[in-house]
Amino acid sequence: MTGDGTVTGGGDGTVTRGGGDGGAAPGDFTHLLARRTSWGRSDAIDRILSAANAPGVLSMAGGIPAPDSFPVARLAEVTDRILSRSAAALQYASTAGVPAMREAVARRAGETGAPVGPERAMVTGGSQQGLDLVARTLLDEGDLVALDDPSYLGAVQSFRGAGARLLPLPTDRDGMRTDVLAERLAAGARPKLVYVVPHFHNPTGGVLTEERRRDLAALADRYGFLIVEDDPYGDLAFDGERLPSTDVHGDRVIRLMSLSKTLCPGFRVAGLTAPAGLIGELVAAKQSSDLQTNTFGQHVLAELLGDPAFLPAHLARLRTLYGDKARATAALLRERLPWLAFDDPRGGLFFWCAVDDPRVTSDLLYEHALAQGLALVPGAPFCIEQDGSRLLRLSFATLDEEQRREGVSRLATAFDKARADAY
């Protein structure tokens, strides 16, 4: 911890380096690894999600969309049409993306924020690659990144992996506390990036208000930092309302636009928009990473998104699907688990919960839940400075009604066993 409230890289799962004198044990290559391989390393989520895939385990862990949300019939129709037309979808493509897909990204960005042309858009291999490209392009070792605490673990890993220091900021139902950010900036903190998940924040579910978006853009203009806006859940508002991107208030915004939660994750196709002076650098970084994103997936999704009637109807169906699941899960949790405190989700895929028993930690509950055949995610891996020991994240997205009831029953049993151990 440093005097200005920042936290250095490292964290759970760091690797201890051996010496460089050739004295390592046979098969031990840790002494050859670059230092940066340990900076953002954490196996917490991989371990939890691997356990969730074990036979007989019901998962309320991952941010995985419901399989029945995928537009399978339309995808099959579009796939047949593309393959019958030419072989272009099976060939190499530009690093920045297939032109039609770049146009689709720019068009969607303009529908949900400030107007942007395709020359400021690029296609990435999922929005996680966008995070990685931003971190590798913009961050030097020791640079400061401000972000919510708790925050999305994938972002924490990317920023720490680039050697950045983290400036954790409190967050609430209305998103990042921009007033606290303003205080830290006035006191001398100088982040290069401020990272936000503006809609249905992962894991807290907060939504950054219009006032805070305006304040954040004004602070970016005043202090010269960039805003990285990661928005995989914005289209999943149960009431159908979404606020426009922060870029309507200022031009220092990089937008990461996932399609995994709204279409399907398997194509690994996402969008990124950035200021004109940065997009070329991000494309160059991608070229050295993977040359290009899946050509076939780009052609399929570009054609699907090119149908003006498709997306509004598809998103309306998703909002109904997930809204019904969230409400049914909330009612069941309140009925069966009075020790679990949470706000009703307004969108997205998660409940962010607190265990209302000072002796039962979420790690202990996780172990007992897994023994009962239920996977969940303890809160600690998301937290930077905040105490996450009694916090946990539950996903309502993939379970049907019978599985939901069984999962909550298993969680009730797990709590009883964890409480007996704790007391």
C-alpha positions in Angstrom: 0.0 0.0 0.0 1.3 3.5 -0.9 0.6 6.8 0.8 -1.9 7.9 -1.8 -4.2 5.0 -1.3 -3.0 2.9 -4.3 -2.3 -0.8 -4.3 0.6 -2.4 -6.1 0.4 -5.4 -8.4 0.8 -8.9 -7.3 -1.9 -10.6 -5.3 -3.1 -14.2 -5.0 -1.3 -16.8 -7.0 2.0 -15.0 -7.6 5.0 -17.1 -8.6 8.2 -17.2 -6.6 11.1 -16.9 -8.9 14.1 -19.1 -8.7 17.6 -17.9 -9.3 19.2 -17.5 -12.7 22.3 -19.6 -11.9 21.0 -22.9 -13.3 20.3 -24.4 -9.9 16.6 -25.0 -10.5 15.2 -28.5 -10.1 14.7 -30.5 -13.3 11.4 -29.5 -15.0 11.2 -26.2 -13.0 11.3 -23.3 -15.4 10.1 -20.6 -13.0 13.5 -19.0 -13.0 13.1 -18.4 -16.7 9.7 -16.7 -16.5 9.4 -12.9 -17.1 8.5 -11.0 -13.9 5.3 -9.7 -15.4 3.8 -13.3 -15.6 3.1 -13.1 -11.8 1.9 -9.5 -11.6 -1.8 -10.1 -12.5 -1.9 -13.8 -11.9 -4.8 -15.3 -10.0 -6.2 -18.8 -10.4 -9.2 -18.1 -8.2 -11.9 -17.8 -10.8 -10.5 -20.6 -13.0 -10.5 -22.9 -10.0 -14.1 -22.0 -9.1 -15.4 -22.3 -12.7 -13.5 -25.6 -13.3 -15.3 -27.0 -10.2 -18.6 -25.8 -11.6 -18.2 -28.0 -14.6 -17.8 -31.2 -12.6 -20.5 -33.8 -13.1 -23.6 -33.3 -10.9 -22.7 -29.7 -10.0 -25.3 -27.0 -10.5 -23.6 -23.7 -11.3 -24.6 -20.3 -10.0 -21.0 -19.2 -10.6 -20.0 -18.0 -14.0 -21.3 -15.1 -16.0 -22.5 -17.5 -18.7 -25.5 -16.6 -20.8 -28.4 -19.1 -21.0 -28.1 -21.4 -24.0 -31.7 -20.8 -24.9 -30.9 -17.1 -25.3 -28.8 -17.9 -28.4 -30.4 -17.1 -31.8 -29.6 -20.5 -33.1 -32.0 -20.7 -36.0 -31.0 -17.3 -37.3 -27.3 -18.1 -37.0 -27.8 -21.3 -39.0 -29.7 -19.4 -41.7 -27.0 -16.7 -41.9 -24.2 -19.3 -41.9 -25.7 -21.2 -44.8 -26.1 -18.0 -46.8 -22.5 -16.9 -46.2 -21.0 -20.2 -47.0 -23.0 -20.6 -50.2 -22.1 -17.1 -51.4 -18.2 -17.2 -51.4 -15.2 -18.4 -49.5 -14.3 -14.9 -48.2 -15.5 -15.7 -44.7 -12.9 -18.5 -44.5 -10.0 -16.4 -45.5 -7.6 -14.1 -43.7 -8.9 -10.6 -43.0 -7.7 -7.2 -41.9 -6.4 -6.8 -38.3 -8.8 -4.0 -37.6 -11.7 -6.2 -38.7 -13.9 -7.1 -41.7 -15.3 -3.8 -43.0 -18.9 -4.9 -42.5 -18.2 -5.8 -38.9 -16.4 -2.5 -38.2 -19.4 -0.7 -39.6 -21.7 -2.7 -37.4 -19.6 -1.9 -34.3 -19.6 1.8 -35.2 -23.3 1.8 -35.9 -24.1 0.2 -32.6 -21.8 2.6 -30.8 -23.7 5.5 -32.3 -27.0 4.0 -31.2 -25.9 3.8 -27.6 -23.5 6.8 -27.4 -21.8 9.5 -29.4 -21.7 9.1 -33.2 -18.5 7.3 -34.4 -17.3 6.2 -37.8 -15.9 2.8 -38.7 -12.4 4.3 -38.9 -12.5 4.6 -35.1 -13.8 1.1 -34.6 -12.0 -2.3 -34.5 -13.0 -5.9 -33.9 -11.4 -7.8 -31.0 -11.4 -11.4 -29.9 -13.9 -10.8 -27.1 -13.9 -7.7 -25.0 -11.3 -9.3 -22.7 -8.8 -8.9 -25.6 -9.8 -5.3 -25.8 -8.9 -4.9 -22.1 -5.5 -6.6 -22.8 -4.8 -4.3 -25.8 -5.6 -1.2 -23.8 -3.4 -2.3 -20.9 -0.5 -3.2 -23.2 -0.7 -0.1 -25.3 -1.2 2.5 -22.7 0.3 1.3 -19.4 3.9 1.4 -18.3 5.0 -0.3 -15.1 4.0 1.9 -12.2 1.2 3.8 -14.0 -2.0 4.3 -11.9 -5.4 2.9 -12.9 -8.5 3.9 -10.9 -11.4 1.5 -10.7 -14.4 0.5 -8.6 -13.7 -1.7 -5.5 -14.9 -4.4 -6.0 -14.2 -4.7 -9.7 -14.3 -7.2 -12.6 -11.4 -9.6 -11.9 -10.5 -9.9 -15.6 -9.8 -6.1 -15.6 -7.8 -6.3 -12.4 -5.6 -9.1 -13.9 -5.0 -7.2 -17.1 -4.0 -4.0 -15.4 -1.8 -5.7 -12.8 -0.3 -7.8 -15.6 0.8 -4.6 -17.3 2.5 -3.5 -14.0 0.0 -0.9 -13.1 -0.8 0.3 -9.6 -4.5 0.3 -8.7 -6.4 3.1 -7.1 -9.6 1.5 -5.7 -12.6 3.7 -5.4 -15.8 3.1 -3.4 -18.9 2.1 -5.4 -22.6 1.9 -4.7 -25.9 1.3 -6.4 -25.3 4.4 -8.6 -21.9 3.2 -9.7 -18.4 4.6 -9.1 -18.2 7.4 -6.5 -16.9 10.1 -8.8 -16.9 12.5 -5.8 -14.3 10.4 -4.2 -12.3 10.2 -7.4 -12.4 14.0 -7.6 -11.1 14.2 -4.0 -8.2 11.8 -4.9 -7.4 13.8 -8.0 -7.4 17.1 -6.1 -5.0 15.4 -3.5 -2.6 14.6 -6.3 -3.5 11.1 -7.6 -2.9 11.0 -11.4 -4.4 7.9 -13.0 -3.7 7.3 -16.7 -6.9 5.3 -17.0 -10.2 5.1 -15.1 -12.0 1.8 -15.7 -15.8 1.6 -15.3 -18.5 -1.0 -16.0 -21.4 1.5 -16.4 -24.4 -0.9 -16.6 -25.1 -3.7 -14.1 -21.6 -3.7 -12.8 -19.8 -7.0 -12.4 -20.1 -8.0 -9.6 -22.1 -5.3 -7.7 -24.9 -4.6 -10.2 -24.6 -0.9 -9.9 -25.5 1.5 -12.7 -23.4 4.6 -13.2 -25.9 7.6 -13.1 -26.1 10.2 -15.8 -24.7 12.8 -13.3 -21.7 10.6 -12.5 -21.0 10.0 -16.2 -21.0 13.7 -16.8 -18.7 14.3 -13.8 -16.4 11.5 -14.9 -16.1 13.0 -18.4 -15.4 16.4 -16.9 -12.7 15.1 -14.7 -11.1 13.3 -17.6 -11.0 16.6 -19.6 -9.5 18.4 -16.6 -6.9 15.9 -15.5 -6.1 14.2 -18.8 -6.9 10.6 -18.1 -8.7 8.2 -20.4 -12.0 6.5 -19.5 -12.2 2.8 -20.3 -15.9 1.9 -20.5 -16.5 -1.9 -20.4 -20.2 -2.5 -21.2 -21.2 -6.2 -21.7 -24.6 -5.8 -19.9 -26.0 -2.5 -21.0 -28.6 -4.1 -23.4 -29.9 -6.4 -20.6 -31.8 -3.8 -18.6 -35.0 -5.5 -17.5 -37.1 -2.3 -18.0 -35.5 -1.7 -21.5 -33.9 1.6 -20.5 -30.2 2.2 -20.9 -28.2 5.4 -20.4 -26.0 6.6 -23.2 -22.2 6.0 -23.1 -20.0 8.5 -21.2 -18.7 9.5 -24.6 -21.7 11.7 -25.1 -20.1 14.0 -22.5 -16.5 13.9 -23.6 -14.1 12.4 -26.2 -11.6 10.7 -23.9 -13.4 7.4 -23.9 -12.4 3.9 -25.1 -15.5 1.7 -25.3 -15.4 -2.1 -25.1 -18.5 -3.6 -26.6 -19.0 -7.3 -25.9 -21.5 -9.4 -27.9 -21.0 -12.5 -25.7 -24.0 -11.8 -23.4 -26.4 -10.6 -26.0 -25.6 -12.9 -29.0 -23.3 -15.8 -28.0 -19.7 -16.0 -26.6 -18.5 -18.9 -28.9 -17.5 -16.7 -31.8 -15.2 -14.5 -29.6 -16.1 -11.4 -31.6 -16.5 -8.0 -29.9 -16.1 -4.4 -30.7 -13.9 -1.5 -29.5 -14.1 2.2 -30.3 -11.4 4.7 -29.4 -10.4 8.3 -30.1 -8.8 8.8 -33.5 -5.4 9.3 -32.1 -5.4 5.9 -30.4 -7.2 3.4 -32.7 -4.1 2.9 -34.9 -1.9 2.0 -31.9 -4.5 -0.5 -30.6 -4.7 -2.1 -34.0 -0.9 -2.4 -34.2 -0.9 -4.1 -30.7 -3.5 -6.6 -31.9 -1.5 -7.4 -35.0 1.4 -8.5 -32.9 -0.9 -10.5 -30.7 -3.1 -12.6 -33.0 -3.1 -10.9 -36.5 -6.9 -10.8 -36.6 -10.2 -11.9 -35.1 -12.1 -15.0 -36.4 -13.1 -14.0 -40.0 -16.0 -16.4 -40.2 -17.6 -15.2 -36.9 -17.3 -11.6 -38.1 -19.1 -12.3 -41.3 -21.9 -14.1 -39.5 -22.4 -11.5 -36.9 -22.1 -8.6 -39.3 -24.8 -10.0 -41.5 -27.0 -10.7 -38.5 -26.6 -7.2 -37.1 -27.2 -5.8 -40.5 -30.8 -6.8 -40.3 -32.4 -3.7 -38.6 -35.4 -5.8 -37.3 -33.2 -8.5 -35.6 -31.5 -6.8 -32.7 -34.5 -4.9 -31.1 -36.7 -8.1 -31.1 -33.8 -10.3 -29.9 -32.9 -7.9 -27.0 -36.6 -7.6 -26.0 -36.7 -11.4 -25.7 -33.5 -11.5 -23.6 -34.8 -8.8 -21.2 -37.9 -10.8 -20.6 -36.0 -14.1 -20.2 -33.5 -12.8 -17.7 -35.9 -10.5 -16.0 -38.2 -13.4 -15.3 -35.3 -15.5 -14.0 -34.0 -12.8 -11.8 -37.4 -12.1 -10.2 -38.1 -15.8 -9.6 -34.6 -16.3 -8.1 -35.0 -13.3 -5.8 -38.3 -14.6 -4.5 -36.9 -18.0 -3.8 -33.8 -16.6 -2.1 -35.9 -14.5 0.2 -38.1 -17.4 1.0 -35.4 -20.0 1.7 -32.3 -17.9 2.7 -33.2 -15.1 5.1 -29.5 -14.8 6.0 -28.6 -13.6 2.5 -28.8 -9.8 1.9 -29.0 -8.4 -1.7 -30.6 -5.8 -3.9 -32.9 -6.9 -6.7 -31.0 -6.9 -10.0 -32.1 -4.3 -12.5 -30.4 -6.0 -15.3 -27.4 -8.2 -16.2 -26.8 -11.7 -14.9 -25.9 -11.5 -11.2 -26.9 -11.1 -7.6 -24.3 -9.5 -5.4 -24.9 -10.8 -1.9 -23.8 -10.4 1.7 -23.9 -13.2 4.2 -25.7 -11.8 7.3 -23.8 -13.9 9.8 -20.5 -12.6 11.1 -19.0 -16.1 11.5 -19.8 -17.6 8.1 -17.4 -16.5 5.4 -18.1 -16.8 1.8 -15.1 -19.1 1.4 -16.5 -21.4 4.0 -19.9 -21.3 2.4 -18.3 -22.0 -1.0 -16.6 -25.1 0.2 -19.8 -26.5 1.8 -21.8 -25.5 -1.3 -19.4 -27.3 -3.6 -19.7 -30.4 -1.4 -23.4 -30.2 -1.9 -23.0 -30.0 -5.7 -23.5 -26.2 -6.1 -20.9 -23.7 -7.5 -20.9 -20.1 -6.5 -18.2 -17.3 -6.5 -16.9 -15.9 -3.2 -16.5 -12.1 -3.2 -12.9 -11.8 -2.1 -11.3 -12.2 -5.6 -13.2 -9.2 -6.9 -12.1 -7.0 -4.0 -9.0 -4.8 -3.9 -9.1 -3.1 -0.5 -12.7 -3.8 0.5 -13.3 -6.8 2.8 -15.0 -9.4 0.6 -14.9 -12.2 3.2 -18.7 -12.3 3.6 -19.6 -11.3 0.0 -20.6 -13.6 -2.9 -21.8 -13.5 -6.4 -24.7 -15.7 -7.7 -25.7 -16.0 -11.3 -29.3 -16.6 -12.1 -28.9 -16.9 -15.9 -28.5 -20.6 -16.8 -30.7 -22.5 -14.3 -34.2 -23.6 -15.2 -37.0 -23.6 -12.6 -36.3 -27.1 -11.3 -32.5 -26.5 -11.2 -33.1 -23.1 -9.5 -35.1 -24.7 -6.7 -32.6 -27.5 -6.2 -29.7 -25.0 -6.3 -31.2 -22.8 -3.6 -32.0 -26.0 -1.5 -28.4 -27.0 -1.8 -27.3 -23.5 -0.7 -29.5 -23.6 2.3 -28.0 -27.0 3.4 -24.5 -25.6 2.8 -25.2 -22.6 5.0 -26.5 -24.8 7.8 -23.3 -26.9 7.6 -21.0 -23.9 7.4 -22.7 -22.3 10.4 -22.3 -25.5 12.4 -18.6 -25.5 11.6 -18.2 -21.8 12.4 -20.0 -22.0 15.7 
